[in-house]
Every structure is written in structure tokens, then in C-alpha cells.
Amino acid sequence: MTTTVPFGALNRTYWFTVLAYPKLAPQFNDSCPIGVIVGQRAGFDLVLWNPPPDDTYSATPPSTVSIRFELFNTGNGVDRFLIQGSSSRADVGLILEFVDGVDEYGYTEEVPPDPVMENPYFIDVRVRIPAWTQPNVEAIVSINTTSLFNVSYQGPSAVATVRALQYYNFQVYINGPDKKVGIPGETVTFQIKISNLGNGPDTFSLVAVFDKVLNPGFAAVVNPSNITIEPNDNGTALLVVEVPEDAPKKTYFITVEVASESDMLSPVTKSVAVEVGQFYGIELTGDNTTREIVPGG
């Protein structure tokens, strides 16, 4: 008697009955049960569940990236697994944490056999990206699996990439007073300070904006008009306002518009005031300013 065990047969005892009888007298027969024990075989497959393109999870700091793996017990018996993982950039704060699917020691629950890979066992992890993470820093997340039935059986690691994106943020200040006295025919200077609060370098454009009807004859420029600032650093520019010689006495307002290179941020505006005070001047004229006079006259 030869019995062929098919691939994927589960770990249990399979019973067969052997019936024997004389060919000419089949009414005289006897039977005998025969058991075939199929031993357990370890096997598993760990893959990303619903992975993004290139298996890369991108996020803007500070944030938390959640990653789900699906584990299939491709062996032929119930098994438990030891799950271990690591992050290649834990040194800069991108630390791997297990969230669900394993206990505090890294062991799964009992996973029933699933040779056709239809019922995944989910393992959830997360990687925190700190606020100070520089753009394009990548952490390689590796998850290793070991069968507890056969600890010598090693499969390939499941791998994902976590990438930090650049985020943009900035603030604009006026260094010193935002209101100064202007003298007709002269210039008034204000210092503009920009703080780059993002996690990467940013190039800012600066432009002076004012109402030419309300400020007739005025001119205003920002120097430099473009400035690149490293993350967590400051940069300055000068707003120079030219007051026309015939400017009437009143307060004039000039606005500086600062824009990031990111189109996701709206420009930030800051206004300054130039107060032109009253000044006095006199000019005497006449038709004939020359006279002749004799001594004693």
C-alpha cells in the first residue's frame, strides 16, 4: 500500500481503512485501519499590507507613520512566531515601536495554518518622526520572523522605508520701531527679520507694497529681495523708503510682503509707518530789489 501526502496537508493523523476479501467469496472479508501521521512543517510569509509606491511611507515632521504587515502561516500546523524589528535611523529619533499583533516580548498569538494565504495575521508598528528631523532623512524598517516550531527556519525580512518630508514655516518681525520720522527728500530705513521655523532651507522673496495714490511720489525697495535661510536660523533685509521732497505732512504706510518658496504657505505681511512732520521754509522775492541812495539820504 502506498499513500501520497499532498503538499499542504495539515499536521494531523489521516486514517485509511484497508478491506480484504477473497475474490470468489467476497462475503468473507475483514478490514484494518491504517493511520498516516503528517508531521508539522514550518513556513511563513511576512509582507507589507497595502504598501505605498516603492514601499516608502513619507510624512512631514512631527508625525507618526503607521505600518501594517500581514503574516501568513504557510506551514501545515498551528504555530507561534517571534517578531523582531529595527529602524536604521533610531540614532536621530526615528524609533520603531510595535503597536499590535505581538506581546511585550515580541511573540504572536497562535496562528492557524494558511497554506493558500487567505487569512493574514496583522502586525502593526509605528515610527515617530521628530520635529527636528531634516528633510529626506530615510529610515529602513526591517521586521524579522522566527517560527517557534522550528527556530532554525529563517525567512527573508520584511522591509519598509520611512522618509521625512520638508515642512515650511516662518515668522516675520520688524527689528526696532515700526514707525519712524521721515524728512522730505531723504530716506527712512527699516530692518526686516525672517525666522525660518521649518526643517529645511527656504528661499524667501520680499517686496514692498504701498498705495501710490495715498503715497504719491514715494519709492520703496527691499534689499535683498531674495534671501535663503537655513532651518532654525534668521535672516535680515532692509526696507528703504524714499520720501519725496514735496510730501505733505501726514503718516504714510508701507507694507512688506514676504513669501516662502512653498506654495502651501500664504505670504506674510508687515506694515511700517513713515511720519512726515511739518517743516517750515520761506522765500522772499520782489520786482526790483535794488535802490540807489546818496550819503545822508
Secondary structure, 3 states (H helix, E strand, C coil): CCCCCCCCCCCCEEEEEEEECCCCCCCCCEEEEEEEECCCCCCCEEEECCCCHHHEEEECCCEEEEEEEEEECCCCCCECEEEEEEECCHHHCCCEEEEECCCCCCECCCECCCCCCCCCEEEEEEEEECCCCCCCCEEEEEEEEEECCCCCCECCCEEEEEEECCCCCEEEEEECCCEEEECCCCEEEEEEEEEECCCCCEEEEEEEECCCCCCCCCEEEEECCEEEECCCEEEEEEEEEECCCCCCCEEEEEEEEEECCCCCCCCEEEEEEEEECCCCCCCCCCCCCCCCCCCCC
